[in-house]
Amino acid sequence: MNAQILTIGDELLIGQIINTNQAFIARRLNAIGVDIAGMSTAGDTQGAVLGALRTARDSADVTIVTGGLGPTHDDITRTALCTFFHTDLVPDGDVRRHIAAIMKKRNFPWTAAAEDQSLVPRSAHVFPNPLGTAPGLRFEEGGKFMFVLPGVPYEMEAMIDGSVIPFLSPRSGPNVIRHRTLLTTGIAESFLSAQIGNLDQILRGGATLAFLPSPAGVRLRITVHGRSAEEADGIVHGIESGIRARVSRYIYGTDDEDLETVLGRMLAERNLTIAVAESCTGGLIAHRLTNVSGSSMYVERGVVTYSDASKSDLLSVPADFIRAHGAVSREVACSMADGIRRAARTDIGLSTTGIAGPLGGTPDKPVGTVWIGIADREGTLALRFNFGEGRTRVKERASQAAMELVRRRLLNLE
């Protein structure tokens, strides 16, 4: 079984609202073995909606439509559905009572718009909206199904989980889809691909491997289709093992994990503490580390020493180091890491100093140059990176690389 996802609304087309509905629906359908044949978005005109409905219906077994079911003039989905399925709108007593109960609870008077929302297409099967007034609609024609839901995300999500998935799950057939994402950092996509090597030696059973780069690193998404959960899970495990045998040093987590969570878990398990001194990253590392619940167990402090004077005042970086080598240098990064470790009396001191740009670069130290320092009981070192251009991107990449340096240090990786 496959599906098309159609979202309706001008606000989506102009980028005013990020389309999170498509991602949510796709994940839920994939989980019950439904392939996603395509996604589309239509504007708030009758012609656009009718054309999109026709294309979606003709190319998939199931169509999921969201948006345009509200009470305002631009909510035209019901009218378009009546034209599409050659039907008309009729009152529905259950829907009217549901809307009336919600309006009474909210102390709203009954309105013409509320009366209009109690009308549903005659040929539709109605299913409840537990969190709002617009009901869900299901059409069946020629062995195909079309579900129409409101576009409000929390209403749509409740209806997908409460009505759509229970209806489709027993009808979706024996196909099982499994995704597994391996999260890597510290290696470019092309080098990662080269190290993994010939995919024919790893993939089996029609599985695929996608390389998905981002500022944080490259995600490796394994997709498997199986006749049972056991078969699909076994194929995923075999492929994952093959990939890990080649590039395990770069893999820090799986699926929805982030590096700060993984690193925090490692620090807590080892009963280690960390303090951070940041210049070019402006507190981003400390922000990410403390986003994790329970981080007070291992994060002692973070300081932003942006100026040269602050590096000397707060971290005891010798002014001579800065004059001789520049604030963006191995010597200063090491001194910052040592300084914050001593001041905080932690197991680990971490530092960043660099040129985020777009100004400040030189031939020897172009924009994107960042030194990351780390100090622990084994000693102190600093590594030089160049994270390219784009101020925000440089900061994001530097924060990721700094935490990855700590992770590899803890694992005794080079």
C-alpha positions as a Markdown table, in Angstrom:
| # | Residue | x | y | z |
|---|---|---|---|---|
| 1 | Met | 0.0 | 0.0 | 0.0 |
| 2 | Asn | 1.3 | 3.5 | -0.8 |
| 3 | Ala | 0.1 | 7.0 | 0.0 |
| 4 | Gln | 0.1 | 10.6 | -1.2 |
| 5 | Ile | 0.2 | 13.4 | 1.4 |
| 6 | Leu | -1.6 | 16.6 | 0.3 |
| 7 | Thr | -1.4 | 19.8 | 2.4 |
| 8 | Ile | -3.6 | 22.8 | 1.6 |
| 9 | Gly | -2.9 | 26.4 | 2.4 |
| 10 | Asp | -1.3 | 29.5 | 0.9 |
| 11 | Glu | 0.6 | 30.0 | 4.2 |
| 12 | Leu | 2.5 | 26.8 | 3.4 |
| 13 | Leu | 3.3 | 27.8 | -0.2 |
| 14 | Ile | 4.8 | 31.2 | 0.8 |
| 15 | Gly | 6.8 | 29.8 | 3.6 |
| 16 | Gln | 5.0 | 31.6 | 6.4 |
| 17 | Ile | 4.4 | 28.3 | 8.2 |
| 18 | Ile | 6.8 | 25.3 | 8.2 |
| 19 | Asn | 5.0 | 22.2 | 6.9 |
| 20 | Thr | 5.4 | 19.8 | 9.9 |
| 21 | Asn | 2.2 | 17.9 | 9.0 |
| 22 | Gln | 3.8 | 16.1 | 6.1 |
| 23 | Ala | 6.7 | 14.8 | 8.2 |
| 24 | Phe | 4.4 | 13.6 | 11.0 |
| 25 | Ile | 2.1 | 11.8 | 8.7 |
| 26 | Ala | 4.9 | 10.1 | 6.7 |
| 27 | Arg | 6.5 | 8.8 | 9.9 |
| 28 | Arg | 3.2 | 7.3 | 11.1 |
| 29 | Leu | 2.4 | 5.7 | 7.8 |
| 30 | Asn | 5.9 | 4.3 | 7.4 |
| 31 | Ala | 5.6 | 2.7 | 10.8 |
| 32 | Ile | 2.7 | 0.5 | 9.6 |
| 33 | Gly | 4.3 | -0.4 | 6.3 |
| 34 | Val | 2.7 | 2.2 | 4.0 |
| 35 | Asp | 5.1 | 3.7 | 1.4 |
| 36 | Ile | 5.0 | 7.4 | 0.7 |
| 37 | Ala | 4.6 | 7.8 | -3.0 |
| 38 | Gly | 4.7 | 11.6 | -2.9 |
| 39 | Met | 3.9 | 14.9 | -1.1 |
| 40 | Ser | 2.3 | 18.0 | -2.5 |
| 41 | Thr | 0.9 | 21.4 | -1.4 |
| 42 | Ala | -2.0 | 23.3 | -3.0 |
| 43 | Gly | -3.0 | 26.9 | -2.5 |
| 44 | Asp | -6.4 | 28.1 | -1.4 |
| 45 | Thr | -8.1 | 28.1 | -4.7 |
| 46 | Gln | -10.7 | 25.6 | -6.0 |
| 47 | Gly | -8.8 | 24.8 | -9.1 |
| 48 | Ala | -5.5 | 24.2 | -7.3 |
| 49 | Val | -7.2 | 21.9 | -4.7 |
| 50 | Leu | -9.2 | 19.9 | -7.4 |
| 51 | Gly | -6.1 | 19.4 | -9.5 |
| 52 | Ala | -4.0 | 18.2 | -6.5 |
| 53 | Leu | -6.8 | 15.9 | -5.3 |
| 54 | Arg | -7.0 | 14.3 | -8.8 |
| 55 | Thr | -3.2 | 13.8 | -9.0 |
| 56 | Ala | -3.0 | 12.4 | -5.5 |
| 57 | Arg | -5.9 | 10.0 | -5.9 |
| 58 | Asp | -4.7 | 8.7 | -9.3 |
| 59 | Ser | -1.2 | 7.9 | -8.1 |
| 60 | Ala | -1.7 | 6.2 | -4.7 |
| 61 | Asp | -3.9 | 3.8 | -2.8 |
| 62 | Val | -4.3 | 6.3 | 0.1 |
| 63 | Thr | -4.5 | 10.0 | 0.1 |
| 64 | Ile | -4.1 | 12.0 | 3.3 |
| 65 | Val | -5.3 | 15.6 | 3.0 |
| 66 | Thr | -4.9 | 18.3 | 5.7 |
| 67 | Gly | -6.0 | 21.9 | 5.8 |
| 68 | Gly | -8.9 | 24.1 | 4.7 |
| 69 | Leu | -11.6 | 22.7 | 6.9 |
| 70 | Gly | -12.1 | 25.7 | 9.1 |
| 71 | Pro | -14.9 | 28.2 | 9.3 |
| 72 | Thr | -13.4 | 31.1 | 7.3 |
| 73 | His | -13.9 | 32.2 | 3.7 |
| 74 | Asp | -10.6 | 30.7 | 2.6 |
| 75 | Asp | -11.4 | 27.2 | 3.9 |
| 76 | Ile | -12.6 | 25.7 | 0.7 |
| 77 | Thr | -11.6 | 22.0 | 1.1 |
| 78 | Arg | -15.1 | 20.8 | 1.8 |
| 79 | Thr | -16.5 | 22.5 | -1.2 |
| 80 | Ala | -13.8 | 21.2 | -3.4 |
| 81 | Leu | -14.4 | 17.6 | -2.1 |
| 82 | Cys | -18.1 | 17.9 | -2.9 |
| 83 | Thr | -17.2 | 18.8 | -6.5 |
| 84 | Phe | -14.6 | 16.1 | -6.7 |
| 85 | Phe | -16.8 | 13.3 | -5.4 |
| 86 | His | -20.0 | 14.6 | -7.0 |
| 87 | Thr | -21.9 | 15.0 | -3.7 |
| 88 | Asp | -23.3 | 17.8 | -1.5 |
| 89 | Leu | -23.1 | 19.0 | 2.1 |
| 90 | Val | -25.7 | 17.8 | 4.6 |
| 91 | Pro | -26.2 | 18.4 | 8.4 |
| 92 | Asp | -24.6 | 15.9 | 10.8 |
| 93 | Gly | -26.2 | 15.7 | 14.2 |
| 94 | Asp | -23.3 | 14.1 | 16.0 |
| 95 | Val | -20.9 | 16.8 | 14.6 |
| 96 | Arg | -23.3 | 19.6 | 15.6 |
| 97 | Arg | -23.6 | 18.3 | 19.1 |
| 98 | His | -19.8 | 18.0 | 19.4 |
| 99 | Ile | -19.2 | 21.5 | 18.2 |
| 100 | Ala | -22.0 | 22.8 | 20.5 |
| 101 | Ala | -20.3 | 21.1 | 23.5 |
| 102 | Ile | -16.9 | 22.6 | 22.7 |
| 103 | Met | -18.4 | 26.1 | 22.3 |
| 104 | Lys | -20.4 | 25.8 | 25.5 |
| 105 | Lys | -17.2 | 24.7 | 27.4 |
| 106 | Arg | -15.4 | 27.8 | 26.0 |
| 107 | Asn | -18.3 | 30.1 | 26.7 |
| 108 | Phe | -18.7 | 30.9 | 23.0 |
| 109 | Pro | -22.1 | 31.8 | 21.5 |
| 110 | Trp | -23.5 | 29.7 | 18.6 |
| 111 | Thr | -22.7 | 31.3 | 15.3 |
| 112 | Ala | -23.5 | 30.9 | 11.6 |
| 113 | Ala | -19.9 | 29.7 | 11.1 |
| 114 | Ala | -20.4 | 27.0 | 13.7 |
| 115 | Glu | -23.6 | 25.9 | 11.9 |
| 116 | Asp | -21.7 | 25.7 | 8.7 |
| 117 | Gln | -19.0 | 23.5 | 10.2 |
| 118 | Ser | -21.6 | 21.0 | 11.2 |
| 119 | Leu | -22.2 | 20.3 | 7.5 |
| 120 | Val | -20.4 | 17.3 | 6.0 |
| 121 | Pro | -20.2 | 15.8 | 2.5 |
| 122 | Arg | -23.0 | 13.3 | 2.1 |
| 123 | Ser | -20.8 | 10.5 | 0.8 |
| 124 | Ala | -18.1 | 10.9 | 3.5 |
| 125 | His | -17.6 | 8.6 | 6.5 |
| 126 | Val | -17.2 | 11.0 | 9.5 |
| 127 | Phe | -14.7 | 10.4 | 12.3 |
| 128 | Pro | -14.2 | 12.5 | 15.4 |
| 129 | Asn | -11.9 | 15.4 | 16.1 |
| 130 | Pro | -11.3 | 15.1 | 19.9 |
| 131 | Leu | -9.4 | 18.4 | 20.1 |
| 132 | Gly | -11.3 | 20.7 | 17.7 |
| 133 | Thr | -14.5 | 21.5 | 15.8 |
| 134 | Ala | -13.7 | 20.3 | 12.2 |
| 135 | Pro | -14.5 | 16.6 | 11.9 |
| 136 | Gly | -12.4 | 14.1 | 9.9 |
| 137 | Leu | -13.7 | 12.8 | 6.6 |
| 138 | Arg | -13.0 | 9.4 | 4.9 |
| 139 | Phe | -14.0 | 8.7 | 1.3 |
| 140 | Glu | -13.8 | 5.3 | -0.3 |
| 141 | Glu | -13.9 | 4.9 | -4.1 |
| 142 | Gly | -12.6 | 2.2 | -6.4 |
| 143 | Gly | -10.7 | 0.4 | -3.6 |
| 144 | Lys | -8.9 | 3.6 | -2.7 |
| 145 | Phe | -9.2 | 5.7 | 0.5 |
| 146 | Met | -9.0 | 9.5 | 1.0 |
| 147 | Phe | -8.7 | 10.9 | 4.5 |
| 148 | Val | -9.3 | 14.6 | 5.1 |
| 149 | Leu | -8.2 | 16.2 | 8.3 |
| 150 | Pro | -7.8 | 19.8 | 9.7 |
| 151 | Gly | -4.5 | 21.4 | 9.3 |
| 152 | Val | -4.0 | 22.4 | 13.0 |
| 153 | Pro | -1.1 | 20.1 | 13.9 |
| 154 | Tyr | -2.2 | 18.9 | 17.3 |
| 155 | Glu | -5.7 | 18.2 | 16.1 |
| 156 | Met | -4.4 | 16.4 | 13.0 |
| 157 | Glu | -1.9 | 14.3 | 15.0 |
| 158 | Ala | -4.6 | 13.1 | 17.4 |
| 159 | Met | -6.8 | 12.1 | 14.5 |
| 160 | Ile | -4.1 | 10.3 | 12.7 |
| 161 | Asp | -3.2 | 8.3 | 15.8 |
| 162 | Gly | -6.8 | 7.8 | 16.9 |
| 163 | Ser | -8.6 | 7.1 | 13.7 |
| 164 | Val | -6.5 | 6.9 | 10.5 |
| 165 | Ile | -3.7 | 4.5 | 11.6 |
| 166 | Pro | -6.1 | 2.1 | 13.3 |
| 167 | Phe | -8.2 | 2.0 | 10.1 |
| 168 | Leu | -5.2 | 1.5 | 7.8 |
| 169 | Ser | -3.0 | -0.8 | 9.9 |
| 170 | Pro | -5.0 | -4.0 | 9.3 |
| 171 | Arg | -5.3 | -3.1 | 5.6 |
| 172 | Ser | -1.7 | -2.2 | 4.8 |
| 173 | Gly | -0.6 | -5.8 | 4.1 |
| 174 | Pro | 2.4 | -7.7 | 5.3 |
| 175 | Asn | 5.0 | -5.1 | 4.2 |
| 176 | Val | 7.1 | -3.8 | 7.1 |
| 177 | Ile | 9.3 | -0.7 | 6.7 |
| 178 | Arg | 12.2 | 0.0 | 9.0 |
| 179 | His | 14.4 | 3.0 | 9.1 |
| 180 | Arg | 17.6 | 3.3 | 11.1 |
| 181 | Thr | 19.7 | 6.4 | 11.1 |
| 182 | Leu | 23.4 | 6.4 | 12.1 |
| 183 | Leu | 24.6 | 9.8 | 13.1 |
| 184 | Thr | 28.2 | 10.7 | 12.2 |
| 185 | Thr | 30.3 | 13.8 | 12.7 |
| 186 | Gly | 33.9 | 14.9 | 12.0 |
| 187 | Ile | 34.0 | 13.5 | 8.4 |
| 188 | Ala | 32.8 | 14.9 | 5.1 |
| 189 | Glu | 30.2 | 13.1 | 3.1 |
| 190 | Ser | 32.6 | 12.1 | 0.3 |
| 191 | Phe | 35.3 | 10.7 | 2.7 |
| 192 | Leu | 32.6 | 8.9 | 4.6 |
| 193 | Ser | 31.3 | 7.3 | 1.4 |
| 194 | Ala | 34.8 | 6.2 | 0.4 |
| 195 | Gln | 35.5 | 4.6 | 3.8 |
| 196 | Ile | 32.2 | 2.7 | 3.7 |
| 197 | Gly | 33.2 | 1.4 | 0.3 |
| 198 | Asn | 31.2 | -0.8 | -2.0 |
| 199 | Leu | 27.6 | -0.8 | -0.8 |
| 200 | Asp | 26.8 | -4.0 | -2.6 |
| 201 | Gln | 28.9 | -5.7 | 0.1 |
| 202 | Ile | 26.7 | -4.3 | 2.8 |
| 203 | Leu | 23.2 | -3.8 | 1.6 |
| 204 | Arg | 20.9 | -6.8 | 1.0 |
| 205 | Gly | 17.2 | -7.5 | 0.7 |
| 206 | Gly | 16.5 | -4.4 | -1.4 |
| 207 | Ala | 17.7 | -2.1 | 1.4 |
| 208 | Thr | 18.9 | 1.4 | 0.6 |
| 209 | Leu | 21.4 | 3.7 | 2.3 |
| 210 | Ala | 21.0 | 7.5 | 2.1 |
| 211 | Phe | 23.7 | 10.1 | 2.9 |
| 212 | Leu | 22.1 | 13.2 | 4.5 |
| 213 | Pro | 24.7 | 16.0 | 5.2 |
| 214 | Ser | 24.0 | 18.8 | 7.7 |
| 215 | Pro | 26.1 | 21.3 | 9.7 |
| 216 | Ala | 26.2 | 18.7 | 12.5 |
| 217 | Gly | 27.5 | 15.9 | 10.3 |
| 218 | Val | 26.3 | 13.3 | 7.9 |
| 219 | Arg | 23.3 | 11.1 | 8.8 |
| 220 | Leu | 23.3 | 7.6 | 7.3 |
| 221 | Arg | 19.7 | 6.4 | 6.9 |
| 222 | Ile | 19.1 | 2.7 | 6.3 |
| 223 | Thr | 15.7 | 1.8 | 4.8 |
| 224 | Val | 14.5 | -1.8 | 4.8 |
| 225 | His | 11.3 | -3.5 | 3.6 |
| 226 | Gly | 10.5 | -6.9 | 5.1 |
| 227 | Arg | 7.7 | -9.4 | 5.2 |
| 228 | Ser | 7.7 | -9.3 | 9.0 |
| 229 | Ala | 9.1 | -7.1 | 11.7 |
| 230 | Glu | 11.6 | -9.8 | 12.6 |
| 231 | Glu | 12.9 | -10.1 | 9.0 |
| 232 | Ala | 13.2 | -6.3 | 8.6 |
| 233 | Asp | 14.9 | -5.8 | 12.0 |
| 234 | Gly | 17.4 | -8.6 | 11.2 |
| 235 | Ile | 18.3 | -7.0 | 7.9 |
| 236 | Val | 18.7 | -3.6 | 9.5 |
| 237 | His | 21.0 | -5.1 | 12.2 |
| 238 | Gly | 23.2 | -6.8 | 9.6 |
| 239 | Ile | 23.6 | -3.6 | 7.6 |
| 240 | Glu | 24.3 | -1.5 | 10.6 |
| 241 | Ser | 27.0 | -3.9 | 11.8 |
| 242 | Gly | 28.6 | -3.7 | 8.4 |
| 243 | Ile | 28.7 | 0.1 | 8.4 |
| 244 | Arg | 30.0 | 0.2 | 12.0 |
| 245 | Ala | 32.8 | -2.2 | 11.1 |
| 246 | Arg | 34.1 | 0.4 | 8.6 |
| 247 | Val | 33.3 | 3.8 | 10.2 |
| 248 | Ser | 32.4 | 3.3 | 13.9 |
| 249 | Arg | 34.8 | 6.0 | 15.1 |
| 250 | Tyr | 32.7 | 8.6 | 13.4 |
| 251 | Ile | 29.3 | 7.3 | 14.7 |
| 252 | Tyr | 28.2 | 9.1 | 17.8 |
| 253 | Gly | 24.5 | 8.1 | 18.0 |
| 254 | Thr | 21.4 | 6.8 | 16.3 |
| 255 | Asp | 18.0 | 8.1 | 15.1 |
| 256 | Asp | 16.9 | 11.2 | 17.1 |
| 257 | Glu | 19.9 | 11.4 | 19.5 |
| 258 | Asp | 22.0 | 14.5 | 19.5 |
| 259 | Leu | 25.7 | 14.8 | 20.4 |
| 260 | Glu | 25.1 | 16.8 | 23.6 |
| 261 | Thr | 22.9 | 14.0 | 24.9 |
| 262 | Val | 25.4 | 11.3 | 24.0 |
| 263 | Leu | 28.3 | 13.2 | 25.5 |
| 264 | Gly | 26.3 | 14.0 | 28.6 |
| 265 | Arg | 25.5 | 10.4 | 29.2 |
| 266 | Met | 29.2 | 9.5 | 28.8 |
| 267 | Leu | 30.3 | 12.1 | 31.3 |
| 268 | Ala | 27.6 | 11.1 | 33.8 |
| 269 | Glu | 28.5 | 7.4 | 33.5 |
| 270 | Arg | 32.2 | 8.2 | 34.1 |
| 271 | Asn | 31.4 | 10.6 | 36.9 |
| 272 | Leu | 33.4 | 13.4 | 35.1 |
| 273 | Thr | 32.8 | 17.1 | 35.2 |
| 274 | Ile | 33.4 | 19.7 | 32.4 |
| 275 | Ala | 33.7 | 23.5 | 32.2 |
| 276 | Val | 33.8 | 25.5 | 28.9 |
| 277 | Ala | 35.5 | 28.7 | 27.9 |
| 278 | Glu | 34.1 | 30.1 | 24.7 |
| 279 | Ser | 35.1 | 32.9 | 22.4 |
| 280 | Cys | 33.9 | 32.5 | 18.8 |
| 281 | Thr | 31.0 | 30.1 | 19.8 |
| 282 | Gly | 29.6 | 32.7 | 22.2 |
| 283 | Gly | 28.2 | 30.3 | 24.7 |
| 284 | Leu | 26.7 | 27.9 | 22.2 |
| 285 | Ile | 28.5 | 24.8 | 23.6 |
| 286 | Ala | 27.3 | 25.6 | 27.2 |
| 287 | His | 23.8 | 26.2 | 25.8 |
| 288 | Arg | 23.8 | 22.8 | 24.1 |
| 289 | Leu | 25.3 | 20.9 | 27.0 |
| 290 | Thr | 22.8 | 22.4 | 29.4 |
| 291 | Asn | 19.8 | 21.6 | 27.2 |
| 292 | Val | 20.1 | 18.1 | 28.5 |
| 293 | Ser | 18.1 | 17.2 | 31.6 |
| 294 | Gly | 20.4 | 16.3 | 34.4 |
| 295 | Ser | 23.4 | 18.2 | 33.0 |
| 296 | Ser | 24.0 | 19.8 | 36.4 |
| 297 | Met | 25.7 | 16.5 | 37.3 |
| 298 | Tyr | 28.6 | 17.2 | 35.0 |
| 299 | Val | 28.5 | 20.8 | 33.7 |
| 300 | Glu | 30.2 | 23.0 | 36.3 |
| 301 | Arg | 30.3 | 26.3 | 34.4 |
| 302 | Gly | 30.6 | 28.0 | 31.1 |
| 303 | Val | 32.2 | 31.5 | 30.4 |
| 304 | Val | 32.2 | 33.6 | 27.3 |
| 305 | Thr | 35.6 | 35.3 | 27.1 |
| 306 | Tyr | 35.1 | 37.2 | 23.9 |
| 307 | Ser | 37.6 | 40.0 | 24.3 |
| 308 | Asp | 41.4 | 39.6 | 24.7 |
| 309 | Ala | 41.2 | 41.2 | 28.1 |
| 310 | Ser | 38.5 | 38.7 | 29.4 |
| 311 | Lys | 40.7 | 35.8 | 28.4 |
| 312 | Ser | 43.5 | 37.2 | 30.6 |
| 313 | Asp | 41.2 | 38.4 | 33.4 |
| 314 | Leu | 39.0 | 35.3 | 33.8 |
| 315 | Leu | 41.2 | 32.5 | 32.4 |
| 316 | Ser | 44.7 | 33.7 | 33.2 |
| 317 | Val | 45.8 | 33.6 | 29.6 |
| 318 | Pro | 49.1 | 35.4 | 29.5 |
| 319 | Ala | 48.8 | 38.7 | 27.6 |
| 320 | Asp | 52.2 | 37.8 | 26.0 |
| 321 | Phe | 50.6 | 34.7 | 24.4 |
| 322 | Ile | 47.9 | 36.8 | 22.8 |
| 323 | Arg | 50.4 | 39.4 | 21.6 |
| 324 | Ala | 52.8 | 36.8 | 20.2 |
| 325 | His | 50.4 | 34.3 | 18.7 |
| 326 | Gly | 47.1 | 36.1 | 18.3 |
| 327 | Ala | 43.9 | 35.3 | 20.1 |
| 328 | Val | 43.1 | 32.6 | 17.5 |
| 329 | Ser | 46.0 | 30.3 | 18.0 |
| 330 | Arg | 47.0 | 26.9 | 19.5 |
| 331 | Glu | 48.7 | 28.6 | 22.4 |
| 332 | Val | 45.7 | 30.6 | 23.4 |
| 333 | Ala | 43.2 | 27.7 | 22.9 |
| 334 | Cys | 45.4 | 25.5 | 25.2 |
| 335 | Ser | 45.7 | 28.3 | 27.8 |
| 336 | Met | 42.0 | 28.9 | 27.8 |
| 337 | Ala | 41.2 | 25.2 | 28.3 |
| 338 | Asp | 43.8 | 25.0 | 31.1 |
| 339 | Gly | 42.5 | 28.2 | 32.7 |
| 340 | Ile | 38.9 | 27.2 | 32.8 |
| 341 | Arg | 39.7 | 23.7 | 34.1 |
| 342 | Arg | 41.8 | 25.2 | 37.0 |
| 343 | Ala | 39.3 | 27.9 | 37.8 |
| 344 | Ala | 36.3 | 25.4 | 37.9 |
| 345 | Arg | 38.4 | 22.5 | 39.3 |
| 346 | Thr | 36.8 | 20.1 | 36.8 |
| 347 | Asp | 38.0 | 17.0 | 35.1 |
| 348 | Ile | 37.8 | 18.5 | 31.7 |
| 349 | Gly | 38.3 | 22.0 | 30.3 |
| 350 | Leu | 37.1 | 22.9 | 26.8 |
| 351 | Ser | 37.8 | 26.0 | 24.8 |
| 352 | Thr | 37.1 | 27.6 | 21.4 |
| 353 | Thr | 38.7 | 30.6 | 19.8 |
| 354 | Gly | 38.2 | 31.5 | 16.1 |
| 355 | Ile | 37.1 | 33.8 | 13.4 |
| 356 | Ala | 33.4 | 33.4 | 12.6 |
| 357 | Gly | 33.3 | 36.2 | 10.0 |
| 358 | Pro | 32.4 | 37.7 | 7.7 |
| 359 | Leu | 35.1 | 40.2 | 8.9 |
| 360 | Gly | 38.4 | 39.5 | 10.6 |
| 361 | Gly | 40.0 | 36.9 | 8.3 |
| 362 | Thr | 43.6 | 37.1 | 7.1 |
| 363 | Pro | 45.6 | 35.0 | 4.6 |
| 364 | Asp | 47.1 | 32.9 | 7.5 |
| 365 | Lys | 43.8 | 32.8 | 9.4 |
| 366 | Pro | 40.9 | 33.0 | 7.0 |
| 367 | Val | 37.3 | 33.3 | 8.1 |
| 368 | Gly | 36.1 | 29.9 | 9.5 |
| 369 | Thr | 39.4 | 29.2 | 11.3 |
| 370 | Val | 38.8 | 27.9 | 14.8 |
| 371 | Trp | 41.1 | 26.4 | 17.4 |
| 372 | Ile | 39.5 | 24.0 | 19.9 |
| 373 | Gly | 41.4 | 23.2 | 23.1 |
| 374 | Ile | 40.9 | 20.5 | 25.6 |
| 375 | Ala | 42.6 | 19.9 | 29.0 |
| 376 | Asp | 42.3 | 16.9 | 31.2 |
| 377 | Arg | 44.5 | 14.8 | 33.5 |
| 378 | Glu | 46.2 | 13.3 | 30.4 |
| 379 | Gly | 47.4 | 16.8 | 29.3 |
| 380 | Thr | 46.3 | 19.6 | 27.0 |
| 381 | Leu | 46.0 | 19.8 | 23.2 |
| 382 | Ala | 44.4 | 22.0 | 20.6 |
| 383 | Leu | 43.3 | 21.3 | 17.1 |
| 384 | Arg | 42.8 | 23.7 | 14.2 |
| 385 | Phe | 39.7 | 23.6 | 12.0 |
| 386 | Asn | 38.3 | 25.6 | 9.1 |
| 387 | Phe | 34.5 | 25.5 | 9.1 |
| 388 | Gly | 34.0 | 27.7 | 5.9 |
| 389 | Glu | 31.9 | 30.8 | 5.8 |
| 390 | Gly | 28.6 | 31.8 | 7.3 |
| 391 | Arg | 28.8 | 33.1 | 10.9 |
| 392 | Thr | 26.0 | 30.9 | 12.3 |
| 393 | Arg | 27.2 | 27.9 | 10.4 |
| 394 | Val | 30.8 | 28.3 | 11.7 |
| 395 | Lys | 29.5 | 28.5 | 15.3 |
| 396 | Glu | 27.3 | 25.4 | 14.9 |
| 397 | Arg | 30.1 | 23.4 | 13.4 |
| 398 | Ala | 32.6 | 24.6 | 16.0 |
| 399 | Ser | 30.3 | 23.6 | 18.8 |
| 400 | Gln | 29.7 | 20.2 | 17.3 |
| 401 | Ala | 33.5 | 19.6 | 16.7 |
| 402 | Ala | 34.3 | 20.7 | 20.3 |
| 403 | Met | 31.9 | 18.2 | 21.8 |
| 404 | Glu | 33.1 | 15.5 | 19.4 |
| 405 | Leu | 36.7 | 16.2 | 20.5 |
| 406 | Val | 35.6 | 15.4 | 24.1 |
| 407 | Arg | 33.7 | 12.3 | 23.1 |
| 408 | Arg | 36.8 | 10.9 | 21.2 |
| 409 | Arg | 39.0 | 11.8 | 24.1 |
| 410 | Leu | 36.8 | 9.8 | 26.4 |
| 411 | Leu | 36.9 | 6.8 | 24.0 |
| 412 | Asn | 40.7 | 7.1 | 23.5 |
| 413 | Leu | 40.1 | 7.7 | 19.7 |
| 414 | Glu | 42.6 | 9.6 | 17.7 |
